[in-house]
Amino acid sequence: MKQLYPLIFFSLLLFSLFSSCSNDLDVNGPPKEVMIIYGLLNANDSEHYIRLNKAFLSGDESAFTVAKISDSIYYDSVEVTIEEFDGNFMRSSFKLQKKFTAKDSGIFATEGSHVYYFKAALNTNYRYKLIVFNKRTQKIAIAETRLVGFPKPIVPNPATTDFILDTARPLRMQYVTPQNAKMNDIIIRFYWDEYDSATGQLVAASKYIDWPLLQSYVVPPNAELKLFLKITPFYYFLADKLPVLPARYRVPMKLDFIFWTADKEYKYYQDIVRPNTMIMQKKPEYTNISDGNLGLFASRNQYIIKGVTIGNSTKKLLRDNQITRKLNFRLQ
C-alpha cells in the first residue's frame, strides 16, 4: 500500500466542502445527493485509491448530525470503475473494490472510512476515466485525467558524486519536465549519522530531514528548466530544525533529491484551497467531477535520485560556518 497520506488530507478537506455545500441546499426541499470524490493516480503505485462520500441535508437535520451517521455519508450501492484509454480505444476496465480504513473521531462517523481501490500498473501514455454509478438512485459521476510522466534530471543525475551545497554560489538544478505536468515540488533529503562524543561509537544511523527546495513551482510540460537557487536557506533550515546535541556529533552522509510533479487539475485545486491573506466571505469551490458533484480526480508522480554523495567542501561548511556550527558536524 503506497501513499495513503493524501486520504487523510482529503478527509479534512471533505469537512470544508461538506459544510459549504450545506449552505447552498434548501433544507425545506427534497434532499439532493452530491457525490464527493477524491483520487490521485500515480504511475509509481501498484495500488490506487478513490475516496467516495455523499453529502445532502435531510429534513430539519443539520449537516453535522447527518455527518455522524455512516448510512448518510457512505454508499452501499455504488459501482466504481476506472477505464484505461489509448486515444479513443479502451484498453482495460478496472472494477474497484471497497475496503475500510481506520478513522479518528470528529465530525464524521468514527467507525471507519470507505475507500475504493484497484491494483494495476498504470501507463503514463494513457488516459484514465473514473465512473461512479449509484445503482439505487441512478446518479452518475464522471472524471478524467492523464497521468503525469517522470521528470528527467540532468543536474544532478544518478551518477553525480561530491555534490556541493555552497553558501557562496547558487545551487544549479536542471531537468526536463514530464508530459502533462503543471507544477512540481523539489525536496532535498539530508542524511547524517550520530556518534557519542566521548566514545566515538555510532549511536544513530541514517537520520534525515527534508528541506523543501521548491514548492508549488509552476512548470510547462516537456520543457528543459535551468534553475539557480540560493543555498544559504538550507543552512538556516538545519539550524532551526535540528536540536543541539552536546554529547553527540553528526557526520553528513548523503542526499536524496525528490521530485513531485502534478497535473493542471491538481494545480487549480491547490490554488483554490491554499490559504491566502485576502478578505473573502467564501472561497470558490473547485471540482472536475461531472454533474454537480464535488472533488478532484487528478494525477501526480514522484521521482527520486537516491544516495548522492556530499562533497567535502560542504561537510566543512556544515562544520565550520557560524549558522550550523552549534550542530556539531564533523567530517568523520
C-alpha positions as a Markdown table, in Angstrom:
| # | Residue | x | y | z |
|---|---|---|---|---|
| 1 | Met | 0.0 | 0.0 | 0.0 |
| 2 | Lys | 1.5 | 3.3 | -1.1 |
| 3 | Gln | 0.8 | 7.0 | -0.4 |
| 4 | Leu | -2.2 | 6.8 | 1.8 |
| 5 | Tyr | -1.5 | 10.1 | 3.5 |
| 6 | Pro | -3.4 | 12.1 | 0.8 |
| 7 | Leu | -6.5 | 10.4 | 2.0 |
| 8 | Ile | -6.1 | 11.8 | 5.5 |
| 9 | Phe | -5.7 | 15.3 | 4.0 |
| 10 | Phe | -8.8 | 14.7 | 1.8 |
| 11 | Ser | -10.8 | 13.8 | 5.0 |
| 12 | Leu | -10.1 | 17.2 | 6.4 |
| 13 | Leu | -11.0 | 18.9 | 3.1 |
| 14 | Leu | -14.2 | 16.9 | 3.0 |
| 15 | Phe | -15.4 | 18.7 | 6.1 |
| 16 | Ser | -14.9 | 22.1 | 4.4 |
| 17 | Leu | -16.7 | 21.0 | 1.2 |
| 18 | Phe | -19.5 | 19.3 | 3.1 |
| 19 | Ser | -20.1 | 22.4 | 5.2 |
| 20 | Ser | -20.0 | 24.8 | 2.3 |
| 21 | Cys | -22.3 | 22.5 | 0.3 |
| 22 | Ser | -24.9 | 22.5 | 3.1 |
| 23 | Asn | -25.2 | 26.3 | 2.8 |
| 24 | Asp | -26.4 | 26.1 | -0.8 |
| 25 | Leu | -29.1 | 23.5 | -0.2 |
| 26 | Asp | -32.7 | 24.2 | 0.5 |
| 27 | Val | -33.3 | 22.4 | 3.8 |
| 28 | Asn | -37.0 | 22.6 | 3.3 |
| 29 | Gly | -36.9 | 20.9 | -0.1 |
| 30 | Pro | -36.2 | 17.3 | -1.1 |
| 31 | Pro | -32.7 | 16.1 | -0.3 |
| 32 | Lys | -30.2 | 16.5 | -3.1 |
| 33 | Glu | -27.5 | 13.9 | -3.4 |
| 34 | Val | -24.0 | 15.2 | -4.0 |
| 35 | Met | -21.1 | 12.8 | -4.6 |
| 36 | Ile | -17.7 | 13.9 | -3.1 |
| 37 | Ile | -14.9 | 12.1 | -4.8 |
| 38 | Tyr | -11.1 | 12.3 | -4.4 |
| 39 | Gly | -8.4 | 10.3 | -6.2 |
| 40 | Leu | -4.8 | 10.9 | -7.2 |
| 41 | Leu | -3.4 | 8.4 | -9.7 |
| 42 | Asn | 0.4 | 7.8 | -9.5 |
| 43 | Ala | 2.2 | 5.8 | -12.1 |
| 44 | Asn | 4.7 | 4.7 | -9.3 |
| 45 | Asp | 2.0 | 3.0 | -7.3 |
| 46 | Ser | 0.7 | -0.6 | -7.8 |
| 47 | Glu | -2.4 | 0.0 | -5.7 |
| 48 | His | -4.7 | 3.0 | -6.3 |
| 49 | Tyr | -7.4 | 4.6 | -4.1 |
| 50 | Ile | -10.5 | 6.6 | -4.6 |
| 51 | Arg | -12.2 | 8.3 | -1.6 |
| 52 | Leu | -16.0 | 8.5 | -2.0 |
| 53 | Asn | -18.6 | 10.1 | 0.2 |
| 54 | Lys | -22.1 | 11.6 | -0.2 |
| 55 | Ala | -23.5 | 14.9 | 1.2 |
| 56 | Phe | -27.0 | 16.1 | 1.5 |
| 57 | Leu | -29.3 | 17.5 | 4.1 |
| 58 | Ser | -32.4 | 15.6 | 5.2 |
| 59 | Gly | -35.4 | 17.5 | 6.5 |
| 60 | Asp | -34.6 | 19.6 | 9.6 |
| 61 | Glu | -31.4 | 17.7 | 10.4 |
| 62 | Ser | -28.2 | 19.7 | 10.3 |
| 63 | Ala | -25.2 | 18.7 | 8.2 |
| 64 | Phe | -23.3 | 18.0 | 11.5 |
| 65 | Thr | -25.9 | 15.5 | 12.6 |
| 66 | Val | -26.1 | 13.7 | 9.2 |
| 67 | Ala | -22.3 | 13.5 | 9.1 |
| 68 | Lys | -22.2 | 11.3 | 12.2 |
| 69 | Ile | -24.5 | 8.7 | 10.6 |
| 70 | Ser | -22.5 | 6.3 | 8.3 |
| 71 | Asp | -25.5 | 5.4 | 6.2 |
| 72 | Ser | -25.8 | 9.1 | 5.4 |
| 73 | Ile | -22.3 | 9.8 | 4.1 |
| 74 | Tyr | -21.2 | 6.4 | 2.8 |
| 75 | Tyr | -22.5 | 4.5 | -0.1 |
| 76 | Asp | -23.7 | 0.9 | -0.1 |
| 77 | Ser | -24.9 | 0.5 | -3.7 |
| 78 | Val | -22.3 | 2.1 | -6.0 |
| 79 | Glu | -20.1 | 0.7 | -8.7 |
| 80 | Val | -16.7 | 2.4 | -9.1 |
| 81 | Thr | -14.9 | 1.8 | -12.3 |
| 82 | Ile | -11.6 | 3.1 | -13.9 |
| 83 | Glu | -11.3 | 2.8 | -17.7 |
| 84 | Glu | -7.9 | 3.0 | -19.4 |
| 85 | Phe | -7.8 | 4.6 | -22.9 |
| 86 | Asp | -5.1 | 4.7 | -25.5 |
| 87 | Gly | -6.5 | 7.6 | -27.6 |
| 88 | Asn | -10.2 | 6.7 | -28.1 |
| 89 | Phe | -9.5 | 2.9 | -27.7 |
| 90 | Met | -10.4 | 1.5 | -24.3 |
| 91 | Arg | -7.6 | -1.0 | -23.4 |
| 92 | Ser | -8.8 | -2.1 | -19.9 |
| 93 | Ser | -11.5 | -1.6 | -17.3 |
| 94 | Phe | -11.0 | -2.0 | -13.6 |
| 95 | Lys | -13.8 | -2.6 | -11.1 |
| 96 | Leu | -12.8 | -1.1 | -7.8 |
| 97 | Gln | -13.2 | -3.0 | -4.5 |
| 98 | Lys | -14.3 | -1.4 | -1.3 |
| 99 | Lys | -12.3 | -1.5 | 1.9 |
| 100 | Phe | -12.4 | 0.2 | 5.3 |
| 101 | Thr | -9.6 | 2.4 | 6.8 |
| 102 | Ala | -9.2 | 3.5 | 10.4 |
| 103 | Lys | -10.6 | 6.9 | 11.2 |
| 104 | Asp | -10.2 | 9.3 | 14.0 |
| 105 | Ser | -13.2 | 10.6 | 15.9 |
| 106 | Gly | -14.5 | 14.0 | 14.9 |
| 107 | Ile | -17.3 | 15.5 | 12.8 |
| 108 | Phe | -17.7 | 12.4 | 10.7 |
| 109 | Ala | -18.8 | 8.8 | 11.6 |
| 110 | Thr | -16.0 | 7.2 | 13.6 |
| 111 | Glu | -16.4 | 3.5 | 12.8 |
| 112 | Gly | -14.4 | 3.6 | 9.6 |
| 113 | Ser | -13.9 | 5.3 | 6.3 |
| 114 | His | -14.8 | 3.8 | 2.9 |
| 115 | Val | -12.0 | 3.6 | 0.3 |
| 116 | Tyr | -12.3 | 2.1 | -3.2 |
| 117 | Tyr | -9.1 | 0.6 | -4.7 |
| 118 | Phe | -7.7 | -1.4 | -7.6 |
| 119 | Lys | -4.3 | -2.9 | -8.3 |
| 120 | Ala | -2.7 | -2.3 | -11.7 |
| 121 | Ala | 0.4 | -1.0 | -13.4 |
| 122 | Leu | -0.6 | 2.4 | -15.0 |
| 123 | Asn | 0.9 | 3.8 | -18.1 |
| 124 | Thr | 1.9 | 7.5 | -18.4 |
| 125 | Asn | 0.9 | 7.4 | -22.1 |
| 126 | Tyr | -2.8 | 6.5 | -21.4 |
| 127 | Arg | -5.9 | 8.4 | -20.3 |
| 128 | Tyr | -7.9 | 7.3 | -17.3 |
| 129 | Lys | -11.7 | 7.8 | -16.8 |
| 130 | Leu | -13.4 | 7.4 | -13.5 |
| 131 | Ile | -17.1 | 6.4 | -13.4 |
| 132 | Val | -19.1 | 6.2 | -10.2 |
| 133 | Phe | -22.6 | 4.9 | -10.5 |
| 134 | Asn | -25.2 | 4.7 | -7.7 |
| 135 | Lys | -27.4 | 1.8 | -8.6 |
| 136 | Arg | -30.1 | 2.8 | -6.1 |
| 137 | Thr | -30.6 | 6.4 | -7.3 |
| 138 | Gln | -29.1 | 6.1 | -10.9 |
| 139 | Lys | -26.9 | 9.1 | -10.2 |
| 140 | Ile | -23.6 | 9.0 | -12.0 |
| 141 | Ala | -20.3 | 11.0 | -11.7 |
| 142 | Ile | -17.5 | 11.0 | -14.3 |
| 143 | Ala | -14.0 | 12.5 | -14.3 |
| 144 | Glu | -10.9 | 12.0 | -16.4 |
| 145 | Thr | -7.1 | 12.5 | -16.0 |
| 146 | Arg | -4.0 | 12.0 | -18.0 |
| 147 | Leu | -1.1 | 10.6 | -16.0 |
| 148 | Val | 1.9 | 12.8 | -15.2 |
| 149 | Gly | 5.1 | 11.3 | -16.5 |
| 150 | Phe | 8.6 | 11.1 | -15.0 |
| 151 | Pro | 10.9 | 14.1 | -14.9 |
| 152 | Lys | 14.4 | 13.7 | -16.5 |
| 153 | Pro | 17.0 | 15.2 | -14.2 |
| 154 | Ile | 20.2 | 16.5 | -15.8 |
| 155 | Val | 21.8 | 18.2 | -12.8 |
| 156 | Pro | 22.1 | 16.3 | -10.5 |
| 157 | Asn | 21.8 | 12.9 | -12.1 |
| 158 | Pro | 22.1 | 9.4 | -10.5 |
| 159 | Ala | 25.8 | 9.3 | -11.3 |
| 160 | Thr | 26.5 | 12.6 | -9.5 |
| 161 | Thr | 29.3 | 12.4 | -6.9 |
| 162 | Asp | 30.5 | 15.0 | -4.4 |
| 163 | Phe | 27.5 | 17.3 | -4.7 |
| 164 | Ile | 28.2 | 20.8 | -3.4 |
| 165 | Leu | 25.8 | 22.9 | -1.3 |
| 166 | Asp | 27.9 | 26.1 | -1.0 |
| 167 | Thr | 26.6 | 29.3 | 0.5 |
| 168 | Ala | 29.0 | 31.3 | -1.8 |
| 169 | Arg | 27.4 | 30.1 | -5.0 |
| 170 | Pro | 23.9 | 29.2 | -6.2 |
| 171 | Leu | 22.6 | 25.6 | -6.5 |
| 172 | Arg | 22.1 | 24.6 | -10.1 |
| 173 | Met | 19.2 | 22.4 | -10.9 |
| 174 | Gln | 18.5 | 21.3 | -14.5 |
| 175 | Tyr | 15.8 | 18.9 | -15.6 |
| 176 | Val | 13.2 | 18.1 | -18.3 |
| 177 | Thr | 9.6 | 18.3 | -17.0 |
| 178 | Pro | 7.4 | 15.4 | -17.8 |
| 179 | Gln | 4.3 | 15.3 | -20.0 |
| 180 | Asn | 1.1 | 16.6 | -18.5 |
| 181 | Ala | 3.0 | 18.4 | -15.7 |
| 182 | Lys | 1.8 | 21.8 | -14.4 |
| 183 | Met | 3.5 | 22.2 | -11.1 |
| 184 | Asn | 6.3 | 20.5 | -9.1 |
| 185 | Asp | 8.0 | 20.4 | -5.7 |
| 186 | Ile | 11.6 | 19.5 | -5.2 |
| 187 | Ile | 12.8 | 18.2 | -1.8 |
| 188 | Ile | 16.4 | 17.7 | -0.7 |
| 189 | Arg | 16.6 | 14.9 | 1.9 |
| 190 | Phe | 19.7 | 15.3 | 4.0 |
| 191 | Tyr | 21.1 | 12.2 | 5.9 |
| 192 | Trp | 23.5 | 12.1 | 8.7 |
| 193 | Asp | 24.9 | 9.6 | 11.4 |
| 194 | Glu | 25.2 | 10.5 | 15.1 |
| 195 | Tyr | 28.1 | 9.4 | 17.3 |
| 196 | Asp | 28.8 | 9.5 | 21.0 |
| 197 | Ser | 31.3 | 12.3 | 21.6 |
| 198 | Ala | 33.1 | 10.5 | 24.4 |
| 199 | Thr | 33.4 | 7.1 | 22.9 |
| 200 | Gly | 33.1 | 7.7 | 19.2 |
| 201 | Gln | 30.6 | 4.9 | 18.9 |
| 202 | Leu | 27.8 | 5.1 | 16.4 |
| 203 | Val | 24.5 | 6.0 | 18.2 |
| 204 | Ala | 22.0 | 6.6 | 15.4 |
| 205 | Ala | 22.4 | 5.8 | 11.6 |
| 206 | Ser | 20.7 | 7.3 | 8.6 |
| 207 | Lys | 18.8 | 10.0 | 10.3 |
| 208 | Tyr | 17.3 | 12.5 | 7.9 |
| 209 | Ile | 15.4 | 15.7 | 7.4 |
| 210 | Asp | 13.5 | 17.0 | 4.3 |
| 211 | Trp | 14.3 | 20.6 | 3.1 |
| 212 | Pro | 11.6 | 21.9 | 0.6 |
| 213 | Leu | 13.8 | 23.5 | -2.1 |
| 214 | Leu | 10.8 | 24.4 | -4.3 |
| 215 | Gln | 7.1 | 24.3 | -3.5 |
| 216 | Ser | 4.2 | 24.5 | -6.0 |
| 217 | Tyr | 6.5 | 25.7 | -8.7 |
| 218 | Val | 4.6 | 26.2 | -11.9 |
| 219 | Val | 6.2 | 24.4 | -14.9 |
| 220 | Pro | 5.3 | 23.8 | -18.6 |
| 221 | Pro | 5.3 | 20.2 | -19.7 |
| 222 | Asn | 8.1 | 18.7 | -21.7 |
| 223 | Ala | 10.4 | 21.7 | -21.1 |
| 224 | Glu | 14.0 | 21.8 | -20.0 |
| 225 | Leu | 14.4 | 24.0 | -16.9 |
| 226 | Lys | 17.6 | 25.6 | -15.6 |
| 227 | Leu | 17.3 | 26.9 | -12.1 |
| 228 | Phe | 19.9 | 28.7 | -10.0 |
| 229 | Leu | 18.8 | 28.8 | -6.3 |
| 230 | Lys | 20.2 | 30.2 | -3.1 |
| 231 | Ile | 21.5 | 27.6 | -0.8 |
| 232 | Thr | 22.0 | 29.7 | 2.4 |
| 233 | Pro | 18.4 | 28.9 | 3.5 |
| 234 | Phe | 19.4 | 25.3 | 3.7 |
| 235 | Tyr | 21.9 | 26.0 | 6.5 |
| 236 | Tyr | 19.3 | 28.2 | 8.3 |
| 237 | Phe | 16.8 | 25.4 | 8.0 |
| 238 | Leu | 19.1 | 22.9 | 9.6 |
| 239 | Ala | 20.0 | 25.4 | 12.4 |
| 240 | Asp | 16.3 | 25.9 | 13.1 |
| 241 | Lys | 15.0 | 22.3 | 12.9 |
| 242 | Leu | 17.9 | 20.2 | 14.4 |
| 243 | Pro | 18.4 | 20.2 | 18.1 |
| 244 | Val | 21.8 | 20.9 | 19.6 |
| 245 | Leu | 23.3 | 17.6 | 21.0 |
| 246 | Pro | 26.1 | 18.4 | 23.4 |
| 247 | Ala | 27.0 | 14.7 | 24.0 |
| 248 | Arg | 27.0 | 13.7 | 20.3 |
| 249 | Tyr | 28.4 | 14.8 | 17.0 |
| 250 | Arg | 27.0 | 14.4 | 13.5 |
| 251 | Val | 28.6 | 13.1 | 10.3 |
| 252 | Pro | 26.9 | 14.2 | 7.0 |
| 253 | Met | 26.3 | 11.2 | 4.8 |
| 254 | Lys | 24.3 | 11.7 | 1.6 |
| 255 | Leu | 21.4 | 13.5 | -0.2 |
| 256 | Asp | 18.3 | 12.4 | -2.0 |
| 257 | Phe | 16.6 | 14.6 | -4.5 |
| 258 | Ile | 12.9 | 14.1 | -4.5 |
| 259 | Phe | 10.8 | 15.4 | -7.4 |
| 260 | Trp | 7.0 | 15.6 | -7.0 |
| 261 | Thr | 5.1 | 16.6 | -10.2 |
| 262 | Ala | 1.3 | 17.1 | -10.6 |
| 263 | Asp | -1.1 | 17.9 | -13.4 |
| 264 | Lys | -3.1 | 21.1 | -14.1 |
| 265 | Glu | -6.2 | 19.8 | -12.2 |
| 266 | Tyr | -4.2 | 19.4 | -9.0 |
| 267 | Lys | -2.6 | 22.8 | -9.6 |
| 268 | Tyr | -6.0 | 24.5 | -10.0 |
| 269 | Tyr | -7.3 | 22.7 | -6.9 |
| 270 | Gln | -4.2 | 23.9 | -4.8 |
| 271 | Asp | -4.8 | 27.5 | -6.0 |
| 272 | Ile | -8.3 | 27.3 | -4.5 |
| 273 | Val | -7.6 | 25.6 | -1.2 |
| 274 | Arg | -4.3 | 27.3 | -0.4 |
| 275 | Pro | -4.6 | 29.8 | 2.5 |
| 276 | Asn | -4.4 | 33.5 | 1.5 |
| 277 | Thr | -4.4 | 36.9 | 3.1 |
| 278 | Met | -7.3 | 38.3 | 1.0 |
| 279 | Ile | -10.6 | 39.0 | 2.7 |
| 280 | Met | -13.1 | 36.7 | 1.2 |
| 281 | Gln | -16.5 | 35.7 | 2.6 |
| 282 | Lys | -16.4 | 32.4 | 0.9 |
| 283 | Lys | -13.8 | 30.6 | -1.2 |
| 284 | Pro | -14.9 | 29.3 | -4.6 |
| 285 | Glu | -15.2 | 25.5 | -4.9 |
| 286 | Tyr | -13.1 | 23.7 | -7.5 |
| 287 | Thr | -14.2 | 20.4 | -8.9 |
| 288 | Asn | -13.5 | 18.4 | -12.0 |
| 289 | Ile | -16.2 | 15.9 | -11.2 |
| 290 | Ser | -19.3 | 15.9 | -13.5 |
| 291 | Asp | -23.0 | 16.7 | -13.0 |
| 292 | Gly | -22.8 | 18.9 | -9.9 |
| 293 | Asn | -20.6 | 16.6 | -7.9 |
| 294 | Leu | -17.6 | 17.8 | -5.9 |
| 295 | Gly | -14.0 | 16.7 | -5.6 |
| 296 | Leu | -10.8 | 16.1 | -7.5 |
| 297 | Phe | -9.6 | 13.3 | -9.8 |
| 298 | Ala | -6.1 | 14.1 | -10.9 |
| 299 | Ser | -2.5 | 12.7 | -11.3 |
| 300 | Arg | 0.9 | 13.2 | -9.7 |
| 301 | Asn | 4.2 | 11.4 | -9.8 |
| 302 | Gln | 7.4 | 11.1 | -7.9 |
| 303 | Tyr | 11.0 | 10.6 | -9.0 |
| 304 | Ile | 13.9 | 10.2 | -6.6 |
| 305 | Ile | 17.6 | 10.4 | -7.1 |
| 306 | Lys | 19.0 | 8.4 | -4.2 |
| 307 | Gly | 22.3 | 8.4 | -2.4 |
| 308 | Val | 24.1 | 11.5 | -3.8 |
| 309 | Thr | 27.4 | 11.9 | -2.1 |
| 310 | Ile | 28.0 | 15.2 | -0.2 |
| 311 | Gly | 31.3 | 16.9 | -1.2 |
| 312 | Asn | 34.0 | 17.5 | 1.5 |
| 313 | Ser | 33.7 | 21.3 | 1.0 |
| 314 | Thr | 30.0 | 21.1 | 2.0 |
| 315 | Lys | 30.9 | 18.9 | 5.0 |
| 316 | Lys | 33.4 | 21.5 | 6.1 |
| 317 | Leu | 30.9 | 24.3 | 5.7 |
| 318 | Leu | 28.4 | 22.4 | 7.9 |
| 319 | Arg | 31.2 | 22.0 | 10.5 |
| 320 | Asp | 32.7 | 25.5 | 10.4 |
| 321 | Asn | 30.2 | 28.2 | 9.4 |
| 322 | Gln | 28.5 | 30.2 | 12.1 |
| 323 | Ile | 25.0 | 29.2 | 11.1 |
| 324 | Thr | 25.4 | 25.4 | 11.7 |
| 325 | Arg | 28.5 | 25.3 | 13.9 |
| 326 | Lys | 26.4 | 24.7 | 17.0 |
| 327 | Leu | 25.0 | 21.4 | 15.5 |
| 328 | Asn | 28.5 | 19.8 | 15.9 |
| 329 | Phe | 29.1 | 18.4 | 12.5 |
| 330 | Arg | 32.3 | 16.6 | 11.7 |
| 331 | Leu | 33.9 | 15.0 | 8.6 |
| 332 | Gln | 34.0 | 11.7 | 10.4 |
